[in-house]
Amino acid sequence: MLSKKTRYAILALASLAREFGNGPVPISRIAGDEHIPQRFLEGILLELKNGGVLGSVRGKAGGYYLSRDPGEVTLCDVVTRFEGTAGMLACA
């Protein structure tokens, strides 16, 4: 099961992928479109930026954008960043 943080990260990245090439997207728009609490989303996007997945622009027309082509960002990259390394677990 994925944490809420990981699920929100996936939703935010999907939103940014739809806007790829159109410039930065404000956090408020991502939060509103995806129904994610903005304060929680800020930390998630900052972590993705520090991981090299996102870039950002400050200011009135600022926001976040994918720093690579959407096809280069894998679900495994995102899950590993927020959940740690995936390992095989025995079913209970």
FENQUITA-V243850 format. One record per helix or strand of 2 or more residues. SS is the DSSP state (2 for helix, 1 for strand). FROM is the first residue (numbers start at 1). LEN is the number of residues. If there is no record, write none. Layout:
SS:FROM:LEN
SS:FROM:LEN
//
This chain:
2:4:15
2:27:8
2:38:13
1:54:4
1:63:4
2:70:3
2:75:9
//
